[in-house]
Amino acid sequence: MNAGVLSVEHISKSFGGVHALKDVSMQIRAGEVHCLSGENGSGKSTLIKIISGYYKPDSGKICVDGNEYSEMTPSESINHGIQVIYQDFSLFPNLSVMENLSINAEVARGGKMVSYKRMRETAQRAAEKINLKVDMKAKVADLSVADKQMIAIARALVHEAKVIIMDEATASLTRNEVNCLFEVIHQLKEEGVAIVFVSHKLDEVFEISDSITFFRNGMNVISCKASEINEERFSYYMTGREIQLSQTKPLKGDSTRIVLETKNLTVEGAFEDVNIQLYKGEIFGIAGQLGSGRTELAMTLFGMADIKKGEIFMEGEPVNISSVTKAKELKIGYVPEDRLTEGLFLGQELVENVAITHLPQLSSRAGFYNKKAAGEETTQWIETLSIAPGKRDNLAQKLSGGNQQKVVLAKWLACNPSILILNGPTVGVDIGAKQDIYDLLNRYASQGMSIIIASDDILEIKKLCNRVAVMKGGRINALLCGDEVTEQALVEASI
């Protein structure tokens, strides 16, 4: 079970003179879960693309079952039993489950005609390998993220996969769905399949991994057994700096100053009868799994939903947050869950991304945009939030996930909001940038800003929030405060 099934030796790869990988070696053994960890831009994705045949290495070799290759094509990689499951799963949303599970096998046959009988048989065999219970006729576009994940795994097994690389496999899954995925991974381990698990989530890495390889700046820092390190060492190997992970007491805020309050707030089809209070200078948590109503509540407080019933008060006065424009006038900012589609203009420079929320303040009385002033302001935010690389004319799409998230934060902080709402503030963000964001939120809350965090990340909520509303099925299932905010209480209330 511990024989080496895949290894890379002295792999290097450069793009335009920039080293993406430098003399990287790593071994993957059959029947183990090997975590590949590193900050965004550390070289993980480049290595995966070399193993899968998408990139050709500049030097080094790939070894599969004892055979050595200076490079591989995608088809050769697949034929050697290597399968990659990317974050988007690379499924065909307009095709059925059956078609998605069998299409690769049909294409590999090379025939001009397809057999739906053969496709059904192929799909059924794949589904049975991981006990996948889903309607074979259903369109993939209509399925949950968890079902799509399992379909991607089942499709990988059609080709008798020896190595399955899972890139951020749990990014959009609930805790229950993560548990189901881990059961499948344990089953695959027993069958001798090697799993390469790429994740930023510390708790999941320690729960599922047998061994870990750390990348930093395109180099292999260390490979070791997961049992040999703790959270502090994990963070150090990831970032190259000591990060304080110990639990500090979350800020309580000023309970005599209620800056926002909802009474029986209801949005049809999303949530009903929500009653919460937000204190000045606190970080208030809205926890809950996907579909609990937490995201819809966060969006409603920023004017992105039609309120059916209930009221919202700010500083004791009723307000009508009927639109995003109205929310901005009330000095409310909002960091969305998906920064790529909702938070950034990826093809624009950082200065445009930061300036977009407050263009009138950066324009003359005649309405002419002052790009020089916008540039100077952006430079200040780059320094304040440690955004790298620190050039205001960089395109947003060129930044790592953590730095992109800092840009989204900068554009709202530049508005000087009284209330900042963050929906999944550190999704897809590496551990170093995550801690930077936590420190930033605590700093602004201590200066009097009131912050709401909507998240399904239990550890994040516990670390930052003194008071938490836990949502389930569109209702607040529990209101926890102080010492009541424990991992067990948060999990129990959310499920």
C-alpha positions as CSV (number, residue, x, y, z in Angstrom):
1,M,0.0,0.0,0.0
2,N,2.9,2.4,0.4
3,A,4.6,1.8,-3.0
4,G,5.4,4.9,-5.0
5,V,2.9,5.2,-7.8
6,L,3.9,8.8,-8.9
7,S,6.9,11.0,-8.4
8,V,8.4,14.1,-9.9
9,E,12.2,14.7,-9.7
10,H,14.0,18.0,-10.0
11,I,11.1,19.6,-12.0
12,S,11.7,23.3,-13.1
13,K,9.4,25.5,-15.1
14,S,9.7,29.2,-16.0
15,F,7.4,31.7,-17.7
16,G,9.0,34.7,-19.3
17,G,12.1,34.4,-17.1
18,V,10.0,34.0,-13.9
19,H,10.6,30.7,-12.0
20,A,7.2,29.1,-11.3
21,L,8.9,25.9,-10.2
22,K,12.6,25.4,-9.2
23,D,14.1,21.9,-8.7
24,V,10.9,20.4,-7.2
25,S,10.7,16.8,-6.2
26,M,7.8,14.9,-4.6
27,Q,6.6,11.4,-4.2
28,I,3.0,10.1,-4.1
29,R,2.4,6.6,-2.7
30,A,-0.5,4.3,-3.4
31,G,-3.3,4.3,-0.8
32,E,-2.3,7.6,0.8
33,V,-3.8,11.1,0.9
34,H,-1.0,13.5,0.2
35,C,-1.8,17.2,0.8
36,L,-0.2,19.8,-1.4
37,S,0.0,23.0,0.5
38,G,1.3,26.5,-0.3
39,E,0.1,30.1,-0.7
40,N,-1.5,31.2,-4.0
41,G,1.3,31.5,-6.5
42,S,3.6,29.1,-4.8
43,G,3.6,26.7,-7.8
44,K,1.0,24.1,-6.9
45,S,-1.1,24.6,-10.0
46,T,1.9,24.6,-12.3
47,L,3.0,21.3,-10.9
48,I,-0.5,19.8,-11.3
49,K,-0.6,21.0,-14.9
50,I,2.8,19.4,-15.6
51,I,1.7,16.1,-14.1
52,S,-1.5,16.2,-16.1
53,G,0.3,17.0,-19.3
54,Y,-0.9,20.5,-19.8
55,Y,2.6,22.0,-19.4
56,K,5.9,20.7,-20.5
57,P,8.6,21.1,-17.8
58,D,11.9,22.9,-18.6
59,S,13.8,20.2,-16.9
60,G,13.4,17.2,-14.6
61,K,11.3,14.0,-15.0
62,I,8.0,12.4,-14.1
63,C,8.0,8.8,-12.9
64,V,4.8,6.7,-13.1
65,D,5.0,3.1,-11.9
66,G,8.7,3.1,-12.3
67,N,8.7,4.5,-15.9
68,E,10.4,7.8,-16.5
69,Y,9.2,10.6,-18.8
70,S,10.7,14.0,-19.5
71,E,7.1,15.2,-20.4
72,M,3.6,13.8,-20.9
73,T,0.6,14.7,-23.0
74,P,-2.8,14.9,-21.4
75,S,-3.9,11.6,-23.0
76,E,-0.7,9.9,-21.8
77,S,-1.3,11.2,-18.2
78,I,-4.9,9.9,-18.3
79,N,-3.8,6.5,-19.7
80,H,-1.3,6.2,-16.8
81,G,-4.3,6.5,-14.4
82,I,-3.8,10.2,-13.4
83,Q,-7.0,12.2,-13.1
84,V,-7.4,15.9,-12.0
85,I,-10.6,17.2,-10.5
86,Y,-10.4,21.0,-10.8
87,Q,-12.5,23.5,-8.7
88,D,-15.0,23.9,-11.5
89,F,-15.1,20.1,-11.9
90,S,-14.8,20.5,-15.7
91,L,-18.3,18.9,-16.3
92,F,-20.7,19.5,-19.1
93,P,-23.6,21.3,-17.4
94,N,-26.0,20.9,-20.3
95,L,-25.5,17.1,-20.5
96,S,-27.0,14.4,-18.3
97,V,-25.2,12.6,-15.4
98,M,-25.0,9.5,-17.6
99,E,-23.4,11.5,-20.5
100,N,-20.9,13.2,-18.2
101,L,-19.8,9.9,-16.6
102,S,-19.4,8.1,-19.9
103,I,-18.4,10.7,-22.5
104,N,-14.6,10.3,-21.9
105,A,-14.8,6.6,-22.4
106,E,-16.8,7.0,-25.6
107,V,-14.3,9.5,-27.0
108,A,-11.4,7.2,-26.0
109,R,-12.9,4.4,-28.1
110,G,-12.5,6.5,-31.2
111,G,-15.7,5.3,-32.9
112,K,-18.0,7.4,-35.1
113,M,-21.1,6.3,-33.3
114,V,-22.0,6.2,-29.6
115,S,-24.0,3.5,-27.9
116,Y,-26.4,4.7,-25.2
117,K,-26.7,1.2,-23.9
118,R,-22.9,1.1,-23.4
119,M,-23.0,4.7,-22.0
120,R,-25.5,3.6,-19.4
121,E,-23.5,0.6,-18.4
122,T,-20.3,2.7,-18.1
123,A,-22.1,5.3,-16.0
124,Q,-23.7,2.7,-13.8
125,R,-20.3,1.0,-13.1
126,A,-18.7,4.4,-12.3
127,A,-21.6,5.3,-9.9
128,E,-21.5,2.0,-8.1
129,K,-17.8,2.4,-7.3
130,I,-18.5,5.3,-4.9
131,N,-22.2,4.4,-4.2
132,L,-23.4,7.5,-6.1
133,K,-27.1,8.0,-5.8
134,V,-28.3,10.4,-8.4
135,D,-30.7,10.4,-11.3
136,M,-28.7,9.4,-14.4
137,K,-31.1,11.4,-16.6
138,A,-30.7,14.6,-14.6
139,K,-28.9,17.6,-16.1
140,V,-25.7,18.3,-14.3
141,A,-26.5,22.1,-14.3
142,D,-29.5,21.3,-12.0
143,L,-27.5,19.4,-9.4
144,S,-25.9,20.6,-6.1
145,V,-22.2,21.3,-5.8
146,A,-21.8,18.2,-3.7
147,D,-23.4,16.0,-6.4
148,K,-21.2,17.6,-9.1
149,Q,-18.1,16.8,-6.9
150,M,-19.1,13.1,-6.7
151,I,-19.8,12.9,-10.4
152,A,-16.3,14.3,-11.1
153,I,-14.8,11.6,-8.8
154,A,-16.9,8.8,-10.4
155,R,-15.9,9.9,-13.9
156,A,-12.2,9.8,-12.8
157,L,-12.7,6.2,-11.8
158,V,-14.1,5.2,-15.2
159,H,-10.4,5.2,-16.3
160,E,-9.3,3.1,-13.4
161,A,-7.5,6.0,-11.8
162,K,-4.4,5.4,-9.8
163,V,-3.9,9.0,-8.7
164,I,-6.7,11.5,-8.2
165,I,-5.7,15.1,-7.8
166,M,-8.4,17.2,-6.0
167,D,-7.9,20.9,-6.3
168,E,-9.7,22.8,-3.5
169,A,-12.3,20.0,-3.5
170,T,-14.2,21.3,-0.4
171,A,-14.3,25.0,-1.2
172,S,-18.1,25.1,-1.8
173,L,-19.2,22.2,0.3
174,T,-21.1,22.2,3.6
175,R,-19.6,20.3,6.5
176,N,-22.0,17.3,6.0
177,E,-21.0,17.2,2.3
178,V,-17.3,17.3,3.3
179,N,-17.9,14.3,5.6
180,C,-19.5,12.4,2.7
181,L,-16.5,13.3,0.5
182,F,-14.0,12.2,3.1
183,E,-15.9,8.8,3.4
184,V,-15.4,8.3,-0.4
185,I,-11.7,9.3,-0.1
186,H,-11.2,6.8,2.7
187,Q,-12.8,4.1,0.5
188,L,-10.5,5.0,-2.4
189,K,-7.5,4.8,-0.1
190,E,-8.5,1.2,0.9
191,E,-8.6,0.4,-2.8
192,G,-5.0,1.6,-3.2
193,V,-5.9,4.9,-5.0
194,A,-3.5,7.8,-4.2
195,I,-5.2,11.1,-3.5
196,V,-3.4,14.5,-3.9
197,F,-5.5,16.9,-1.8
198,V,-5.0,20.6,-2.4
199,S,-6.7,22.8,0.3
200,H,-6.2,25.9,2.4
201,K,-8.4,24.6,5.3
202,L,-6.2,23.6,8.2
203,D,-8.8,21.4,10.0
204,E,-9.5,19.4,6.8
205,V,-5.9,19.0,5.9
206,F,-5.1,17.5,9.3
207,E,-8.3,15.4,9.3
208,I,-7.7,13.7,5.9
209,S,-4.0,13.8,5.1
210,D,-1.4,11.2,5.7
211,S,1.5,13.3,4.4
212,I,2.0,16.9,3.3
213,T,4.3,18.7,0.9
214,F,4.7,22.4,1.3
215,F,5.5,24.8,-1.6
216,R,6.8,28.3,-1.3
217,N,8.0,30.6,-4.1
218,G,8.1,27.7,-6.5
219,M,10.2,25.4,-4.3
220,N,9.6,22.4,-2.2
221,V,10.1,23.5,1.4
222,I,9.5,20.2,3.1
223,S,7.6,16.9,2.7
224,C,6.6,15.2,6.0
225,K,3.9,13.1,7.7
226,A,0.9,15.1,8.7
227,S,1.3,13.7,12.3
228,E,4.7,15.3,12.6
229,I,3.6,18.9,12.5
230,N,1.1,21.2,14.3
231,E,-0.9,24.2,13.1
232,E,1.9,26.7,13.9
233,R,4.5,24.7,11.9
234,F,2.0,24.3,9.1
235,S,1.5,28.0,8.9
236,Y,5.3,28.7,9.0
237,Y,6.0,26.2,6.2
238,M,3.2,27.8,4.1
239,T,4.2,31.4,4.5
240,G,7.8,31.5,5.8
241,R,6.7,33.6,8.7
242,E,5.5,33.0,12.2
243,I,1.7,33.5,12.4
244,Q,-0.1,33.7,15.7
245,L,-2.9,31.2,15.5
246,S,-3.8,31.1,19.2
247,Q,-7.4,32.0,20.0
248,T,-7.8,35.6,21.2
249,K,-11.0,36.9,22.7
250,P,-13.2,38.4,20.0
251,L,-14.3,42.1,20.4
252,K,-17.5,42.5,22.3
253,G,-18.4,45.9,21.0
254,D,-20.5,48.5,22.8
255,S,-23.8,46.9,23.7
256,T,-25.2,50.4,24.6
257,R,-24.9,51.4,20.9
258,I,-27.1,49.3,18.6
259,V,-26.1,50.5,15.1
260,L,-28.4,48.1,13.2
261,E,-31.4,46.0,14.2
262,T,-33.8,43.9,12.3
263,K,-37.3,43.0,13.5
264,N,-39.2,40.1,12.0
265,L,-37.3,40.6,8.7
266,T,-38.6,38.3,6.0
267,V,-37.7,37.7,2.4
268,E,-39.9,35.3,0.6
269,G,-38.2,32.0,-0.2
270,A,-35.0,32.9,1.6
271,F,-35.6,33.6,5.3
272,E,-38.3,34.7,7.8
273,D,-38.7,36.5,11.1
274,V,-35.0,37.3,11.5
275,N,-34.3,39.4,14.6
276,I,-30.7,40.5,15.1
277,Q,-28.8,43.5,16.7
278,L,-25.4,44.8,15.7
279,Y,-23.4,46.7,18.2
280,K,-20.9,49.5,17.5
281,G,-17.4,48.2,17.2
282,E,-18.2,44.4,17.1
283,I,-17.7,41.6,14.6
284,F,-21.1,39.9,14.5
285,G,-21.4,36.4,12.9
286,I,-24.1,34.9,10.8
287,A,-23.3,31.2,10.6
288,G,-25.1,28.5,8.7
289,Q,-24.7,26.0,5.9
290,L,-25.3,26.7,2.2
291,G,-29.0,27.2,1.8
292,S,-29.6,28.3,5.4
293,G,-30.4,31.9,4.5
294,R,-27.2,33.5,5.7
295,T,-26.1,34.7,2.3
296,E,-29.6,36.0,1.5
297,L,-29.7,37.9,4.8
298,A,-26.3,39.5,4.1
299,M,-27.5,40.6,0.7
300,T,-30.8,41.9,2.0
301,L,-28.9,44.2,4.5
302,F,-27.1,45.6,1.4
303,G,-30.3,46.3,-0.5
304,M,-30.2,43.3,-2.9
305,A,-33.5,41.7,-2.0
306,D,-37.2,42.6,-1.7
307,I,-38.3,42.6,1.9
308,K,-41.7,41.0,2.3
309,K,-42.2,41.8,6.0
310,G,-40.3,43.3,8.9
311,E,-38.2,46.4,9.6
312,I,-34.6,47.5,9.7
313,F,-33.4,50.2,12.1
314,M,-30.1,52.1,12.2
315,E,-29.2,54.0,15.3
316,G,-32.8,53.4,16.4
317,E,-34.4,55.0,13.3
318,P,-36.3,52.9,10.7
319,V,-34.6,52.8,7.3
320,N,-35.6,51.5,3.9
321,I,-32.6,49.7,2.4
322,S,-34.3,49.2,-0.9
323,S,-31.2,49.2,-3.2
324,V,-27.4,49.1,-3.2
325,T,-27.4,52.8,-3.8
326,K,-29.4,53.4,-0.6
327,A,-27.2,51.0,1.4
328,K,-24.1,53.0,0.3
329,E,-25.8,56.3,1.3
330,L,-26.4,54.8,4.7
331,K,-22.6,54.0,4.8
332,I,-23.0,50.2,4.5
333,G,-20.3,48.3,2.5
334,Y,-20.5,44.7,1.2
335,V,-17.8,42.2,0.3
336,P,-19.4,39.5,-1.8
337,E,-18.9,35.8,-1.6
338,D,-17.6,35.4,-5.2
339,R,-14.9,38.1,-5.7
340,L,-14.3,37.0,-9.3
341,T,-17.8,37.5,-10.6
342,E,-19.2,40.0,-8.1
343,G,-16.3,41.9,-6.5
344,L,-13.8,42.8,-9.2
345,F,-13.3,44.0,-12.7
346,L,-10.6,41.4,-13.5
347,G,-9.4,43.0,-16.7
348,Q,-9.0,46.5,-15.1
349,E,-6.2,48.0,-13.1
350,L,-6.2,48.1,-9.3
351,V,-6.8,51.8,-9.3
352,E,-10.1,51.4,-11.2
353,N,-11.2,48.6,-8.9
354,V,-10.6,50.6,-5.8
355,A,-12.1,53.9,-7.1
356,I,-15.3,52.4,-8.4
357,T,-17.2,52.6,-5.2
358,H,-16.7,56.4,-4.6
359,L,-16.2,58.0,-8.0
360,P,-17.9,61.3,-7.0
361,Q,-15.4,61.8,-4.3
362,L,-12.6,61.4,-6.8
363,S,-14.1,63.7,-9.4
364,S,-14.2,67.5,-9.8
365,R,-17.3,69.6,-9.5
366,A,-17.7,69.4,-13.2
367,G,-17.7,65.6,-13.0
368,F,-14.2,64.9,-14.4
369,Y,-12.5,61.9,-12.9
370,N,-9.2,62.7,-11.2
371,K,-7.1,59.6,-11.9
372,K,-4.0,61.1,-10.2
373,A,-5.9,61.3,-6.9
374,A,-7.4,57.8,-7.4
375,G,-3.9,56.5,-8.0
376,E,-2.4,58.1,-4.9
377,E,-5.3,56.7,-2.8
378,T,-4.9,53.2,-4.3
379,T,-1.2,53.3,-3.5
380,Q,-2.0,54.1,0.1
381,W,-4.4,51.1,0.3
382,I,-1.8,48.9,-1.3
383,E,0.6,49.8,1.5
384,T,-2.1,49.7,4.3
385,L,-3.3,46.2,3.3
386,S,0.0,44.8,2.1
387,I,-1.4,44.0,-1.4
388,A,1.3,42.3,-3.5
389,P,2.5,42.9,-6.1
390,G,2.2,46.5,-5.0
391,K,1.6,48.4,-8.2
392,R,-1.7,50.3,-8.8
393,D,-1.6,49.7,-12.5
394,N,-1.5,45.9,-12.1
395,L,-4.6,44.1,-13.5
396,A,-6.8,42.5,-10.8
397,Q,-6.7,39.1,-12.6
398,K,-2.9,38.9,-12.1
399,L,-3.2,38.8,-8.3
400,S,-3.5,35.8,-6.1
401,G,-6.8,35.1,-4.4
402,G,-5.8,36.6,-1.1
403,N,-4.6,39.8,-2.7
404,Q,-7.7,40.0,-4.9
405,Q,-9.8,39.8,-1.7
406,K,-7.7,42.6,-0.2
407,V,-8.5,44.8,-3.2
408,V,-12.2,44.1,-2.7
409,L,-11.8,45.1,0.9
410,A,-9.9,48.3,-0.1
411,K,-12.6,49.5,-2.4
412,W,-15.2,49.4,0.4
413,L,-12.9,50.6,3.2
414,A,-12.1,53.6,0.9
415,C,-15.8,54.6,1.4
416,N,-15.3,54.8,5.2
417,P,-18.4,52.7,6.0
418,S,-20.0,52.6,9.4
419,I,-21.1,49.0,8.7
420,L,-19.1,46.4,6.7
421,I,-20.8,43.2,5.6
422,L,-18.5,40.3,4.5
423,N,-20.0,37.2,2.9
424,G,-17.5,34.4,3.1
425,P,-14.5,36.8,3.6
426,T,-11.7,34.2,3.2
427,V,-13.1,31.7,0.7
428,G,-10.1,30.4,-1.4
429,V,-7.6,32.6,0.5
430,D,-4.4,31.1,1.7
431,I,-3.5,31.0,5.4
432,G,-1.1,34.0,5.4
433,A,-3.6,36.3,3.6
434,K,-6.4,35.0,5.8
435,Q,-4.6,36.0,9.0
436,D,-3.9,39.4,7.4
437,I,-7.6,39.9,6.8
438,Y,-8.5,38.8,10.3
439,D,-6.0,41.3,11.8
440,L,-7.4,44.0,9.5
441,L,-11.1,43.4,10.6
442,N,-10.1,43.4,14.2
443,R,-8.3,46.6,13.8
444,Y,-11.2,48.4,12.1
445,A,-13.7,47.0,14.6
446,S,-11.5,48.3,17.5
447,Q,-11.7,51.7,15.9
448,G,-15.5,51.7,15.9
449,M,-16.5,50.0,12.7
450,S,-19.4,47.5,13.0
451,I,-18.8,44.3,11.0
452,I,-21.0,41.4,10.0
453,I,-19.5,38.2,8.8
454,A,-21.7,35.6,7.0
455,S,-19.8,32.3,6.8
456,D,-20.0,28.5,7.0
457,D,-16.4,28.4,8.3
458,I,-16.9,27.4,11.9
459,L,-13.3,28.2,13.0
460,E,-13.5,31.6,11.3
461,I,-16.7,32.5,13.1
462,K,-15.4,31.2,16.4
463,K,-12.1,33.2,16.1
464,L,-13.6,36.5,15.2
465,C,-17.1,36.7,16.7
466,N,-18.3,37.2,20.3
467,R,-21.9,37.0,19.2
468,V,-23.3,34.7,16.5
469,A,-26.7,34.1,14.9
470,V,-26.8,30.5,13.6
471,M,-29.3,30.0,10.7
472,K,-31.0,26.9,9.6
473,G,-33.8,26.5,7.1
474,G,-34.3,30.3,6.7
475,R,-34.6,30.9,10.4
476,I,-32.3,31.8,13.3
477,N,-31.9,28.5,15.1
478,A,-29.6,29.9,17.9
479,L,-28.1,33.1,19.2
480,L,-24.8,32.4,20.8
481,C,-22.7,34.8,22.9
482,G,-19.3,34.7,24.6
483,D,-18.3,31.3,25.9
484,E,-21.3,29.8,24.1
485,V,-19.6,30.3,20.8
486,T,-17.9,26.9,20.6
487,E,-17.3,24.6,17.6
488,Q,-19.7,22.0,18.9
489,A,-22.5,24.6,19.5
490,L,-22.0,26.1,16.1
491,V,-22.1,22.7,14.4
492,E,-25.1,21.5,16.3
493,A,-27.1,24.6,15.7
494,S,-26.4,24.6,12.0
495,I,-27.4,21.0,11.3
